[in-house]
Amino acid sequence: MPLICLEGASAVGKTTTCSEIEKRYHAYIIPEVNFLFERPKVESRTWYVERQVERWQIAQEKLIIHDIVIFDGDIFQPLSYNWCFDFQVFNQSLEFLADFYRKKFLKRKSGFLINIFTFLLITKI
């Protein structure tokens, strides 16, 4: 059963495309973090990236009962987004994010792809 991820800049049509795929193929959409979860008043430094891991876990559950599951936005979006802002916006350095995802992968809580793991290991070298 396919797991599809649509990624791109804000307002390029990811959600619209997800909706069309859902209509045509009865796919299950996993919305981006800001639509799926309510932000707490006091947010921990890892709140957003923890929600990305939850999105991955939701996808694994939905793959059992749906033919297609689509991520509306990449679960590794914090890496690319923070990179665009030179890691100055969210107080999450590349090392911080790489370490977070690396630990999740090593604990096998995420099931993340091997090429992403390789990227995270390379950032440590």
MOPAC internal coordinates of N, CA, C and O (Angstrom, degrees):
PM7 1SCF
backbone

  N    0.0000 0     0.00 0     0.00 0    0    0    0
  C    1.4463 1     0.00 0     0.00 0    1    0    0
  C    1.5202 1   109.13 1     0.00 0    2    1    0
  O    1.2310 1   119.93 1   -52.97 1    3    2    1
  N    1.3374 1   117.74 1   127.03 1    3    2    1
  C    1.4578 1   120.56 1  -175.56 1    5    3    2
  C    1.5251 1   114.67 1   -70.93 1    6    5    3
  O    1.2310 1   122.26 1   -37.64 1    7    6    5
  N    1.3082 1   113.29 1   142.36 1    7    6    5
  C    1.4555 1   122.44 1   171.60 1    9    7    6
  C    1.5258 1   104.97 1  -118.04 1   10    9    7
  O    1.2310 1   120.62 1   -65.51 1   11   10    9
  N    1.3243 1   116.42 1   114.49 1   11   10    9
  C    1.4572 1   122.86 1  -174.73 1   13   11   10
  C    1.5201 1   108.86 1  -110.65 1   14   13   11
  O    1.2310 1   120.81 1   -37.73 1   15   14   13
  N    1.3079 1   116.05 1   142.27 1   15   14   13
  C    1.4607 1   121.27 1   176.33 1   17   15   14
  C    1.5164 1   108.76 1  -125.53 1   18   17   15
  O    1.2310 1   120.54 1   -56.87 1   19   18   17
  N    1.3321 1   116.58 1   123.13 1   19   18   17
  C    1.4573 1   121.28 1   174.63 1   21   19   18
  C    1.5218 1   108.06 1  -102.59 1   22   21   19
  O    1.2310 1   120.94 1   -54.87 1   23   22   21
  N    1.3122 1   115.81 1   125.13 1   23   22   21
  C    1.4594 1   121.04 1  -178.92 1   25   23   22
  C    1.5117 1   109.20 1  -132.91 1   26   25   23
  O    1.2310 1   121.09 1   -29.37 1   27   26   25
  N    1.2957 1   115.51 1   150.63 1   27   26   25
  C    1.4550 1   121.52 1   178.46 1   29   27   26
  C    1.5118 1   109.42 1   168.79 1   30   29   27
  O    1.2310 1   121.58 1    -2.49 1   31   30   29
  N    1.3170 1   114.58 1   177.51 1   31   30   29
  C    1.4604 1   120.55 1   179.73 1   33   31   30
  C    1.5265 1   110.48 1   -63.90 1   34   33   31
  O    1.2310 1   120.96 1   -17.32 1   35   34   33
  N    1.3110 1   115.76 1   162.68 1   35   34   33
  C    1.4601 1   121.01 1   177.55 1   37   35   34
  C    1.5339 1   110.16 1   -58.55 1   38   37   35
  O    1.2310 1   121.34 1   -38.85 1   39   38   37
  N    1.3213 1   115.05 1   141.15 1   39   38   37
  C    1.4755 1   123.20 1   173.11 1   41   39   38
  C    1.5279 1   114.76 1    66.69 1   42   41   39
  O    1.2310 1   119.77 1  -152.04 1   43   42   41
  N    1.3403 1   118.04 1    27.96 1   43   42   41
  C    1.4667 1   119.38 1   177.66 1   45   43   42
  C    1.5306 1   112.33 1   -96.61 1   46   45   43
  O    1.2310 1   120.12 1   173.65 1   47   46   45
  N    1.3420 1   117.38 1    -6.35 1   47   46   45
  C    1.4550 1   119.89 1   176.20 1   49   47   46
  C    1.5167 1   115.32 1   111.78 1   50   49   47
  O    1.2310 1   119.59 1  -162.96 1   51   50   49
  N    1.3101 1   118.39 1    17.04 1   51   50   49
  C    1.4709 1   120.90 1   179.98 1   53   51   50
  C    1.5331 1   110.67 1   -60.11 1   54   53   51
  O    1.2310 1   120.41 1   130.39 1   55   54   53
  N    1.3226 1   116.82 1   -49.61 1   55   54   53
  C    1.4631 1   120.99 1  -177.58 1   57   55   54
  C    1.5195 1   111.02 1   -65.82 1   58   57   55
  O    1.2310 1   119.98 1   139.83 1   59   58   57
  N    1.3095 1   117.64 1   -40.17 1   59   58   57
  C    1.4670 1   121.74 1   177.85 1   61   59   58
  C    1.5209 1   110.33 1   -62.91 1   62   61   59
  O    1.2310 1   120.75 1   136.44 1   63   62   61
  N    1.3263 1   116.18 1   -43.56 1   63   62   61
  C    1.4661 1   120.54 1   178.77 1   65   63   62
  C    1.5242 1   110.59 1   -64.41 1   66   65   63
  O    1.2310 1   120.54 1   137.77 1   67   66   65
  N    1.3228 1   116.57 1   -42.23 1   67   66   65
  C    1.4713 1   120.25 1   176.44 1   69   67   66
  C    1.5211 1   110.81 1   -57.44 1   70   69   67
  O    1.2310 1   120.60 1   135.79 1   71   70   69
  N    1.3122 1   116.45 1   -44.21 1   71   70   69
  C    1.4738 1   120.99 1  -178.99 1   73   71   70
  C    1.5225 1   111.43 1   -62.62 1   74   73   71
  O    1.2310 1   120.39 1   139.90 1   75   74   73
  N    1.3260 1   116.86 1   -40.10 1   75   74   73
  C    1.4705 1   120.17 1   178.57 1   77   75   74
  C    1.5256 1   110.97 1   -65.87 1   78   77   75
  O    1.2310 1   120.49 1   136.49 1   79   78   77
  N    1.3170 1   116.67 1   -43.51 1   79   78   77
  C    1.4727 1   119.84 1   178.39 1   81   79   78
  C    1.5299 1   109.42 1   -63.35 1   82   81   79
  O    1.2310 1   120.49 1   139.22 1   83   82   81
  N    1.3201 1   116.66 1   -40.78 1   83   82   81
  C    1.4738 1   120.95 1   178.52 1   85   83   82
  C    1.5258 1   110.64 1   -58.99 1   86   85   83
  O    1.2310 1   120.22 1   133.91 1   87   86   85
  N    1.3265 1   117.19 1   -46.09 1   87   86   85
  C    1.4763 1   121.49 1  -179.41 1   89   87   86
  C    1.5244 1   111.78 1   -63.25 1   90   89   87
  O    1.2310 1   120.94 1   134.98 1   91   90   89
  N    1.3225 1   115.81 1   -45.02 1   91   90   89
  C    1.4669 1   120.00 1  -174.44 1   93   91   90
  C    1.5225 1   113.78 1   -76.66 1   94   93   91
  O    1.2310 1   120.46 1   146.72 1   95   94   93
  N    1.3335 1   116.72 1   -33.28 1   95   94   93
  C    1.4564 1   119.53 1  -171.61 1   97   95   94
  C    1.5240 1   114.16 1  -124.18 1   98   97   95
  O    1.2310 1   120.44 1  -169.83 1   99   98   97
  N    1.3085 1   116.77 1    10.17 1   99   98   97
  C    1.4743 1   122.25 1   179.54 1  101   99   98
  C    1.5262 1   111.49 1    54.22 1  102  101   99
  O    1.2310 1   121.28 1  -136.04 1  103  102  101
  N    1.3105 1   115.15 1    43.96 1  103  102  101
  C    1.4668 1   121.31 1   179.92 1  105  103  102
  C    1.5260 1   110.24 1   -79.59 1  106  105  103
  O    1.2310 1   121.48 1   -18.45 1  107  106  105
  N    1.3097 1   114.78 1   161.55 1  107  106  105
  C    1.4630 1   121.26 1   174.11 1  109  107  106
  C    1.5219 1   107.48 1  -104.51 1  110  109  107
  O    1.2310 1   120.33 1   -52.73 1  111  110  109
  N    1.3266 1   116.97 1   127.27 1  111  110  109
  C    1.4615 1   121.89 1  -178.71 1  113  111  110
  C    1.5209 1   110.01 1  -101.68 1  114  113  111
  O    1.2310 1   121.38 1   -47.01 1  115  114  113
  N    1.3134 1   114.96 1   132.99 1  115  114  113
  C    1.4639 1   120.79 1   172.09 1  117  115  114
  C    1.5242 1   106.37 1  -103.53 1  118  117  115
  O    1.2310 1   120.75 1   -73.02 1  119  118  117
  N    1.3350 1   116.17 1   106.98 1  119  118  117
  C    1.4702 1   119.64 1  -177.00 1  121  119  118
  C    1.5228 1   112.32 1   -62.93 1  122  121  119
  O    1.2310 1   121.39 1   -16.20 1  123  122  121
  N    1.3255 1   114.95 1   163.80 1  123  122  121
  C    1.4569 1   119.57 1   175.66 1  125  123  122
  C    1.5250 1   109.25 1   -65.13 1  126  125  123
  O    1.2310 1   120.70 1   -18.28 1  127  126  125
  N    1.3162 1   116.28 1   161.72 1  127  126  125
  C    1.4667 1   122.91 1  -174.92 1  129  127  126
  C    1.5211 1   112.48 1   -51.31 1  130  129  127
  O    1.2310 1   120.41 1   134.31 1  131  130  129
  N    1.3314 1   116.81 1   -45.69 1  131  130  129
  C    1.4643 1   119.75 1  -174.33 1  133  131  130
  C    1.5209 1   114.14 1   -67.44 1  134  133  131
  O    1.2310 1   119.65 1   162.26 1  135  134  133
  N    1.3280 1   118.27 1   -17.74 1  135  134  133
  C    1.4576 1   121.49 1   175.52 1  137  135  134
  C    1.5249 1   112.33 1   -98.22 1  138  137  135
  O    1.2310 1   120.76 1   153.46 1  139  138  137
  N    1.3054 1   116.16 1   -26.54 1  139  138  137
  C    1.4642 1   120.93 1  -174.94 1  141  139  138
  C    1.5269 1   112.85 1   -85.27 1  142  141  139
  O    1.2310 1   120.52 1   146.34 1  143  142  141
  N    1.3247 1   116.61 1   -33.66 1  143  142  141
  C    1.4590 1   120.94 1  -174.59 1  145  143  142
  C    1.5261 1   111.02 1  -124.19 1  146  145  143
  O    1.2310 1   120.95 1   -33.10 1  147  146  145
  N    1.3108 1   115.79 1   146.90 1  147  146  145
  C    1.4605 1   120.64 1   174.39 1  149  147  146
  C    1.5226 1   108.38 1   -87.81 1  150  149  147
  O    1.2310 1   121.24 1   -49.67 1  151  150  149
  N    1.3138 1   115.23 1   130.33 1  151  150  149
  C    1.4662 1   119.69 1  -179.61 1  153  151  150
  C    1.5186 1   110.58 1   -72.00 1  154  153  151
  O    1.2310 1   120.32 1   -43.87 1  155  154  153
  N    1.3179 1   116.99 1   136.13 1  155  154  153
  C    1.4664 1   119.59 1   176.27 1  157  155  154
  C    1.5312 1   110.10 1   -73.43 1  158  157  155
  O    1.2310 1   120.82 1   -22.22 1  159  158  157
  N    1.3028 1   116.03 1   157.78 1  159  158  157
  C    1.4689 1   119.88 1   178.69 1  161  159  158
  C    1.5230 1   110.70 1   -64.12 1  162  161  159
  O    1.2310 1   121.03 1   139.73 1  163  162  161
  N    1.3177 1   115.64 1   -40.27 1  163  162  161
  C    1.4594 1   120.75 1   174.88 1  165  163  162
  C    1.5294 1   106.45 1  -112.63 1  166  165  163
  O    1.2310 1   121.44 1   -66.07 1  167  166  165
  N    1.3103 1   114.85 1   113.93 1  167  166  165
  C    1.4593 1   121.02 1  -172.91 1  169  167  166
  C    1.5248 1   110.51 1  -104.44 1  170  169  167
  O    1.2310 1   120.57 1   -50.11 1  171  170  169
  N    1.3315 1   116.51 1   129.89 1  171  170  169
  C    1.4675 1   119.81 1   176.37 1  173  171  170
  C    1.5247 1   109.11 1   -71.79 1  174  173  171
  O    1.2310 1   120.94 1   -16.25 1  175  174  173
  N    1.3011 1   115.80 1   163.75 1  175  174  173
  C    1.4655 1   121.71 1  -179.32 1  177  175  174
  C    1.5289 1   111.76 1   -62.42 1  178  177  175
  O    1.2310 1   120.40 1   152.46 1  179  178  177
  N    1.3337 1   116.83 1   -27.54 1  179  178  177
  C    1.4734 1   120.86 1  -177.97 1  181  179  178
  C    1.5266 1   113.39 1  -102.27 1  182  181  179
  O    1.2310 1   119.95 1  -175.52 1  183  182  181
  N    1.3245 1   117.70 1     4.48 1  183  182  181
  C    1.4718 1   119.85 1  -174.92 1  185  183  182
  C    1.5260 1   111.73 1   -52.27 1  186  185  183
  O    1.2310 1   120.10 1   128.30 1  187  186  185
  N    1.3149 1   117.41 1   -51.70 1  187  186  185
  C    1.4604 1   121.60 1  -175.02 1  189  187  186
  C    1.5285 1   111.72 1   -64.28 1  190  189  187
  O    1.2310 1   119.85 1   135.52 1  191  190  189
  N    1.3125 1   117.90 1   -44.48 1  191  190  189
  C    1.4646 1   119.91 1  -178.85 1  193  191  190
  C    1.5297 1   111.65 1   -71.54 1  194  193  191
  O    1.2310 1   120.27 1   149.41 1  195  194  193
  N    1.3201 1   117.08 1   -30.59 1  195  194  193
  C    1.4782 1   119.90 1   174.10 1  197  195  194
  C    1.5302 1   110.11 1   -63.57 1  198  197  195
  O    1.2310 1   120.41 1   143.10 1  199  198  197
  N    1.3225 1   116.83 1   -36.90 1  199  198  197
  C    1.4686 1   120.08 1   178.49 1  201  199  198
  C    1.5259 1   110.39 1   -67.09 1  202  201  199
  O    1.2310 1   120.03 1   148.99 1  203  202  201
  N    1.3327 1   117.55 1   -31.01 1  203  202  201
  C    1.4643 1   119.80 1   176.18 1  205  203  202
  C    1.5267 1   110.23 1   -64.55 1  206  205  203
  O    1.2310 1   120.58 1   140.12 1  207  206  205
  N    1.3113 1   116.50 1   -39.88 1  207  206  205
  C    1.4646 1   120.51 1   176.89 1  209  207  206
  C    1.5291 1   109.50 1   -64.06 1  210  209  207
  O    1.2310 1   120.26 1   139.36 1  211  210  209
  N    1.3203 1   117.11 1   -40.64 1  211  210  209
  C    1.4699 1   120.18 1   176.92 1  213  211  210
  C    1.5227 1   111.16 1   -61.52 1  214  213  211
  O    1.2310 1   120.59 1   141.38 1  215  214  213
  N    1.3284 1   116.47 1   -38.62 1  215  214  213
  C    1.4679 1   119.63 1   177.51 1  217  215  214
  C    1.5285 1   110.12 1   -60.59 1  218  217  215
  O    1.2310 1   120.59 1   138.84 1  219  218  217
  N    1.3367 1   116.48 1   -41.16 1  219  218  217
  C    1.4692 1   120.17 1   178.02 1  221  219  218
  C    1.5337 1   110.17 1   -62.05 1  222  221  219
  O    1.2310 1   120.85 1   137.16 1  223  222  221
  N    1.3166 1   115.98 1   -42.84 1  223  222  221
  C    1.4652 1   120.03 1  -179.75 1  225  223  222
  C    1.5282 1   111.19 1   -64.66 1  226  225  223
  O    1.2310 1   120.37 1   140.92 1  227  226  225
  N    1.3224 1   116.90 1   -39.08 1  227  226  225
  C    1.4706 1   120.92 1   175.90 1  229  227  226
  C    1.5207 1   109.65 1   -61.01 1  230  229  227
  O    1.2310 1   120.59 1   136.72 1  231  230  229
  N    1.3232 1   116.48 1   -43.28 1  231  230  229
  C    1.4676 1   120.65 1   179.69 1  233  231  230
  C    1.5231 1   111.24 1   -59.12 1  234  233  231
  O    1.2310 1   120.09 1   137.24 1  235  234  233
  N    1.3225 1   117.43 1   -42.76 1  235  234  233
  C    1.4628 1   120.35 1  -179.60 1  237  235  234
  C    1.5298 1   111.16 1   -62.65 1  238  237  235
  O    1.2310 1   120.60 1   140.62 1  239  238  237
  N    1.3287 1   116.46 1   -39.38 1  239  238  237
  C    1.4718 1   120.61 1   177.75 1  241  239  238
  C    1.5260 1   111.14 1   -67.51 1  242  241  239
  O    1.2310 1   120.02 1   137.45 1  243  242  241
  N    1.3099 1   117.56 1   -42.55 1  243  242  241
  C    1.4706 1   121.57 1  -176.33 1  245  243  242
  C    1.5191 1   112.22 1   -72.82 1  246  245  243
  O    1.2310 1   120.05 1   153.37 1  247  246  245
  N    1.3311 1   117.51 1   -26.63 1  247  246  245
  C    1.4634 1   119.97 1   177.93 1  249  247  246
  C    1.5277 1   112.09 1   -63.12 1  250  249  247
  O    1.2310 1   120.27 1   157.24 1  251  250  249
  N    1.3050 1   117.09 1   -22.76 1  251  250  249
  C    1.4606 1   120.81 1   179.89 1  253  251  250
  C    1.5258 1   110.79 1   -69.76 1  254  253  251
  O    1.2310 1   120.28 1   146.44 1  255  254  253
  N    1.3353 1   117.07 1   -33.56 1  255  254  253
  C    1.4720 1   119.79 1  -173.54 1  257  255  254
  C    1.5297 1   114.55 1  -115.50 1  258  257  255
  O    1.2310 1   120.00 1   175.32 1  259  258  257
  N    1.3289 1   117.61 1    -4.68 1  259  258  257
  C    1.4698 1   120.82 1   179.50 1  261  259  258
  C    1.5170 1   109.94 1  -121.47 1  262  261  259
  O    1.2310 1   121.10 1   -34.33 1  263  262  261
  N    1.3244 1   115.50 1   145.67 1  263  262  261
  C    1.4582 1   120.35 1   179.07 1  265  263  262
  C    1.5237 1   112.61 1   -70.84 1  266  265  263
  O    1.2310 1   120.93 1   146.35 1  267  266  265
  N    1.3333 1   115.83 1   -33.65 1  267  266  265
  C    1.4608 1   121.03 1  -178.89 1  269  267  266
  C    1.5251 1   108.50 1  -137.13 1  270  269  267
  O    1.2310 1   120.81 1   -44.19 1  271  270  269
  N    1.3163 1   116.05 1   135.81 1  271  270  269
  C    1.4640 1   122.08 1   174.21 1  273  271  270
  C    1.5217 1   106.71 1  -124.58 1  274  273  271
  O    1.2310 1   120.97 1   -45.34 1  275  274  273
  N    1.3360 1   115.75 1   134.66 1  275  274  273
  C    1.4631 1   121.19 1  -176.24 1  277  275  274
  C    1.5226 1   110.05 1  -124.02 1  278  277  275
  O    1.2310 1   121.00 1   -50.06 1  279  278  277
  N    1.3172 1   115.70 1   129.94 1  279  278  277
  C    1.4625 1   121.09 1   169.68 1  281  279  278
  C    1.5234 1   107.85 1   -86.12 1  282  281  279
  O    1.2310 1   120.22 1   -57.89 1  283  282  281
  N    1.3063 1   117.19 1   122.11 1  283  282  281
  C    1.4593 1   121.32 1   171.34 1  285  283  282
  C    1.5228 1   106.05 1   -86.17 1  286  285  283
  O    1.2310 1   121.15 1   -95.25 1  287  286  285
  N    1.3157 1   115.41 1    84.75 1  287  286  285
  C    1.4594 1   122.09 1  -174.85 1  289  287  286
  C    1.5175 1   110.07 1   104.15 1  290  289  287
  O    1.2310 1   121.49 1   -37.75 1  291  290  289
  N    1.2953 1   114.75 1   142.25 1  291  290  289
  C    1.4558 1   124.23 1  -174.09 1  293  291  290
  C    1.5307 1   112.39 1   -72.98 1  294  293  291
  O    1.2310 1   120.14 1   -38.84 1  295  294  293
  N    1.3259 1   117.33 1   141.16 1  295  294  293
  C    1.4648 1   120.43 1   176.72 1  297  295  294
  C    1.5247 1   111.84 1   -71.03 1  298  297  295
  O    1.2310 1   120.49 1   165.34 1  299  298  297
  N    1.3325 1   116.68 1   -14.66 1  299  298  297
  C    1.4640 1   120.73 1   176.38 1  301  299  298
  C    1.5285 1   111.45 1  -100.86 1  302  301  299
  O    1.2310 1   120.55 1  -163.49 1  303  302  301
  N    1.3147 1   116.56 1    16.51 1  303  302  301
  C    1.4592 1   122.28 1  -179.55 1  305  303  302
  C    1.5268 1   113.13 1   -54.75 1  306  305  303
  O    1.2310 1   118.82 1   144.48 1  307  306  305
  N    1.3315 1   119.86 1   -35.52 1  307  306  305
  C    1.4670 1   117.88 1   177.85 1  309  307  306
  C    1.5293 1   113.53 1   -57.72 1  310  309  307
  O    1.2310 1   120.00 1   148.51 1  311  310  309
  N    1.3204 1   117.61 1   -31.49 1  311  310  309
  C    1.4691 1   120.31 1   177.76 1  313  311  310
  C    1.5290 1   110.89 1   -66.85 1  314  313  311
  O    1.2310 1   120.34 1   127.63 1  315  314  313
  N    1.3221 1   116.96 1   -52.37 1  315  314  313
  C    1.4675 1   119.16 1  -176.88 1  317  315  314
  C    1.5236 1   111.82 1   -70.74 1  318  317  315
  O    1.2310 1   120.17 1   139.53 1  319  318  317
  N    1.3126 1   117.27 1   -40.47 1  319  318  317
  C    1.4632 1   120.53 1  -177.88 1  321  319  318
  C    1.5234 1   111.03 1   -64.81 1  322  321  319
  O    1.2310 1   120.80 1   132.51 1  323  322  321
  N    1.3148 1   116.07 1   -47.49 1  323  322  321
  C    1.4665 1   119.15 1   178.89 1  325  323  322
  C    1.5238 1   110.98 1   -64.98 1  326  325  323
  O    1.2310 1   120.79 1   145.91 1  327  326  325
  N    1.3344 1   116.10 1   -34.09 1  327  326  325
  C    1.4543 1   120.44 1   178.44 1  329  327  326
  C    1.5374 1   109.82 1   -60.79 1  330  329  327
  O    1.2310 1   120.78 1   137.28 1  331  330  329
  N    1.3432 1   116.11 1   -42.72 1  331  330  329
  C    1.4762 1   120.49 1   179.82 1  333  331  330
  C    1.5249 1   112.20 1   -58.67 1  334  333  331
  O    1.2310 1   120.60 1   150.65 1  335  334  333
  N    1.3146 1   116.47 1   -29.35 1  335  334  333
  C    1.4608 1   121.33 1  -178.61 1  337  335  334
  C    1.5302 1   111.93 1  -104.19 1  338  337  335
  O    1.2310 1   121.22 1  -157.90 1  339  338  337
  N    1.3311 1   115.27 1    22.10 1  339  338  337
  C    1.4626 1   122.53 1   176.93 1  341  339  338
  C    1.5355 1   111.70 1    54.03 1  342  341  339
  O    1.2310 1   120.81 1  -149.22 1  343  342  341
  N    1.3248 1   116.06 1    30.78 1  343  342  341
  C    1.4664 1   123.44 1   177.36 1  345  343  342
  C    1.5328 1   112.50 1    57.34 1  346  345  343
  O    1.2310 1   120.64 1  -148.49 1  347  346  345
  N    1.3338 1   116.38 1    31.51 1  347  346  345
  C    1.4575 1   121.08 1  -178.08 1  349  347  346
  C    1.5258 1   113.35 1  -103.57 1  350  349  347
  O    1.2310 1   118.90 1   168.96 1  351  350  349
  N    1.3267 1   119.71 1   -11.04 1  351  350  349
  C    1.4634 1   121.93 1  -170.18 1  353  351  350
  C    1.5238 1   113.89 1   -90.79 1  354  353  351
  O    1.2310 1   119.63 1   132.90 1  355  354  353
  N    1.3026 1   118.32 1   -47.10 1  355  354  353
  C    1.4645 1   121.30 1  -169.60 1  357  355  354
  C    1.5224 1   114.47 1  -108.57 1  358  357  355
  O    1.2310 1   120.40 1  -167.60 1  359  358  357
  N    1.3157 1   116.83 1    12.40 1  359  358  357
  C    1.4590 1   120.77 1  -179.54 1  361  359  358
  C    1.5307 1   111.39 1    56.54 1  362  361  359
  O    1.2310 1   121.22 1  -140.69 1  363  362  361
  N    1.3335 1   115.28 1    39.31 1  363  362  361
  C    1.4602 1   121.46 1   178.52 1  365  363  362
  C    1.5301 1   108.12 1  -131.70 1  366  365  363
  O    1.2310 1   120.87 1   -83.17 1  367  366  365
  N    1.2963 1   115.94 1    96.83 1  367  366  365
  C    1.4609 1   121.25 1  -179.59 1  369  367  366
  C    1.5285 1   110.41 1   -69.21 1  370  369  367
  O    1.2310 1   120.94 1   -14.57 1  371  370  369
  N    1.3219 1   115.81 1   165.43 1  371  370  369
  C    1.4633 1   120.39 1   175.38 1  373  371  370
  C    1.5220 1   109.72 1   -57.85 1  374  373  371
  O    1.2310 1   120.38 1   137.22 1  375  374  373
  N    1.3168 1   116.88 1   -42.78 1  375  374  373
  C    1.4657 1   120.22 1   179.51 1  377  375  374
  C    1.5306 1   111.32 1   -61.70 1  378  377  375
  O    1.2310 1   120.35 1   137.98 1  379  378  377
  N    1.3280 1   116.94 1   -42.02 1  379  378  377
  C    1.4665 1   121.27 1   178.76 1  381  379  378
  C    1.5315 1   111.00 1   -61.21 1  382  381  379
  O    1.2310 1   120.55 1   131.73 1  383  382  381
  N    1.3422 1   116.56 1   -48.27 1  383  382  381
  C    1.4656 1   120.61 1  -178.86 1  385  383  382
  C    1.5223 1   111.80 1   -68.14 1  386  385  383
  O    1.2310 1   120.38 1   137.18 1  387  386  385
  N    1.3275 1   116.89 1   -42.82 1  387  386  385
  C    1.4600 1   120.11 1   178.63 1  389  387  386
  C    1.5187 1   110.40 1   -61.38 1  390  389  387
  O    1.2310 1   120.45 1   137.99 1  391  390  389
  N    1.3156 1   116.75 1   -42.01 1  391  390  389
  C    1.4602 1   120.97 1   178.98 1  393  391  390
  C    1.5275 1   111.05 1   -64.21 1  394  393  391
  O    1.2310 1   120.50 1   138.32 1  395  394  393
  N    1.3305 1   116.65 1   -41.68 1  395  394  393
  C    1.4648 1   120.41 1   178.79 1  397  395  394
  C    1.5296 1   110.72 1   -59.38 1  398  397  395
  O    1.2310 1   120.51 1   126.14 1  399  398  397
  N    1.3456 1   116.63 1   -53.86 1  399  398  397
  C    1.4630 1   120.01 1  -178.10 1  401  399  398
  C    1.5268 1   111.52 1   -66.49 1  402  401  399
  O    1.2310 1   120.02 1   142.46 1  403  402  401
  N    1.3214 1   117.57 1   -37.54 1  403  402  401
  C    1.4643 1   121.16 1   179.01 1  405  403  402
  C    1.5317 1   110.21 1   -58.79 1  406  405  403
  O    1.2310 1   120.76 1   133.18 1  407  406  405
  N    1.3337 1   116.16 1   -46.82 1  407  406  405
  C    1.4732 1   119.94 1  -179.77 1  409  407  406
  C    1.5197 1   111.42 1   -61.90 1  410  409  407
  O    1.2310 1   120.03 1   139.44 1  411  410  409
  N    1.3295 1   117.55 1   -40.56 1  411  410  409
  C    1.4632 1   120.56 1   178.95 1  413  411  410
  C    1.5184 1   110.11 1   -64.34 1  414  413  411
  O    1.2310 1   120.88 1   138.08 1  415  414  413
  N    1.3137 1   115.92 1   -41.92 1  415  414  413
  C    1.4560 1   119.23 1  -179.98 1  417  415  414
  C    1.5187 1   110.98 1   -64.29 1  418  417  415
  O    1.2310 1   120.76 1   134.08 1  419  418  417
  N    1.3200 1   116.15 1   -45.92 1  419  418  417
  C    1.4597 1   119.94 1  -177.61 1  421  419  418
  C    1.5294 1   112.24 1   -65.34 1  422  421  419
  O    1.2310 1   120.31 1   150.52 1  423  422  421
  N    1.3151 1   117.02 1   -29.48 1  423  422  421
  C    1.4605 1   120.73 1   176.23 1  425  423  422
  C    1.5216 1   111.46 1   -82.34 1  426  425  423
  O    1.2310 1   121.16 1   176.54 1  427  426  425
  N    1.3308 1   115.40 1    -3.46 1  427  426  425
  C    1.4632 1   122.22 1  -179.78 1  429  427  426
  C    1.5269 1   112.25 1    59.23 1  430  429  427
  O    1.2310 1   120.76 1  -150.22 1  431  430  429
  N    1.3338 1   116.15 1    29.78 1  431  430  429
  C    1.4551 1   120.06 1   177.69 1  433  431  430
  C    1.5174 1   111.69 1   -85.55 1  434  433  431
  O    1.2310 1   120.66 1   168.96 1  435  434  433
  N    1.3028 1   116.34 1   -11.04 1  435  434  433
  C    1.4504 1   118.22 1  -173.21 1  437  435  434
  C    1.5180 1   113.57 1  -116.05 1  438  437  435
  O    1.2310 1   120.05 1   145.37 1  439  438  437
  N    1.3155 1   117.52 1   -34.63 1  439  438  437
  C    1.4505 1   120.10 1  -176.04 1  441  439  438
  C    1.5183 1   112.11 1    72.10 1  442  441  439
  O    1.2310 1   119.89 1  -154.94 1  443  442  441
  N    1.3208 1   117.81 1    25.06 1  443  442  441
  C    1.4501 1   121.51 1  -175.54 1  445  443  442
  C    1.5192 1   111.84 1   -63.91 1  446  445  443
  O    1.2310 1   121.24 1   -24.50 1  447  446  445
  N    1.2887 1   115.23 1   155.50 1  447  446  445
  C    1.4543 1   122.28 1  -176.05 1  449  447  446
  C    1.5250 1   112.34 1   -66.52 1  450  449  447
  O    1.2310 1   121.08 1   -30.13 1  451  450  449
  N    1.3167 1   115.53 1   149.87 1  451  450  449
  C    1.4551 1   121.42 1  -176.16 1  453  451  450
  C    1.5289 1   112.22 1   -64.49 1  454  453  451
  O    1.2310 1   119.19 1   146.03 1  455  454  453
  N    1.3311 1   119.15 1   -33.97 1  455  454  453
  C    1.4666 1   119.15 1  -179.90 1  457  455  454
  C    1.5193 1   111.16 1   -67.79 1  458  457  455
  O    1.2310 1   119.34 1   148.13 1  459  458  457
  N    1.3091 1   118.86 1   -31.87 1  459  458  457
  C    1.4576 1   121.74 1   176.21 1  461  459  458
  C    1.5283 1   108.56 1   -69.66 1  462  461  459
  O    1.2310 1   120.60 1   138.59 1  463  462  461
  N    1.3139 1   116.46 1   -41.41 1  463  462  461
  C    1.4615 1   120.82 1   178.04 1  465  463  462
  C    1.5287 1   109.68 1   -59.93 1  466  465  463
  O    1.2310 1   120.54 1   136.81 1  467  466  465
  N    1.3262 1   116.58 1   -43.19 1  467  466  465
  C    1.4547 1   120.61 1   178.51 1  469  467  466
  C    1.5246 1   110.17 1   -59.49 1  470  469  467
  O    1.2310 1   120.30 1   135.47 1  471  470  469
  N    1.3257 1   117.02 1   -44.53 1  471  470  469
  C    1.4678 1   121.01 1   177.75 1  473  471  470
  C    1.5192 1   110.70 1   -57.79 1  474  473  471
  O    1.2310 1   120.41 1   135.72 1  475  474  473
  N    1.3098 1   116.82 1   -44.28 1  475  474  473
  C    1.4605 1   120.76 1  -177.59 1  477  475  474
  C    1.5276 1   111.11 1   -67.04 1  478  477  475
  O    1.2310 1   120.39 1   143.40 1  479  478  477
  N    1.3179 1   116.85 1   -36.60 1  479  478  477
  C    1.4627 1   119.60 1   176.86 1  481  479  478
  C    1.5203 1   111.14 1   -67.48 1  482  481  479
  O    1.2310 1   120.32 1   140.70 1  483  482  481
  N    1.3197 1   117.00 1   -39.30 1  483  482  481
  C    1.4542 1   120.61 1  -179.43 1  485  483  482
  C    1.5249 1   110.66 1   -63.60 1  486  485  483
  O    1.2310 1   119.97 1   143.65 1  487  486  485
  N    1.3258 1   117.66 1   -36.35 1  487  486  485
  C    1.4573 1   119.31 1  -179.32 1  489  487  486
  C    1.5166 1   111.61 1   -65.17 1  490  489  487
  O    1.2310 1   120.08 1   159.42 1  491  490  489
  N    1.3134 1   117.46 1   -20.58 1  491  490  489
  C    1.4687 1   122.02 1  -178.98 1  493  491  490
  C    1.5311 1   111.40 1   -82.24 1  494  493  491
  O    1.2310 1   120.11 1   158.27 1  495  494  493
  N    1.3312 1   117.39 1   -21.73 1  495  494  493
  C    1.4709 1   121.59 1  -176.15 1  497  495  494
  C    1.5160 1   110.80 1   -73.72 1  498  497  495
  O    1.2310 1   120.10 1   180.00 1  499  498  497

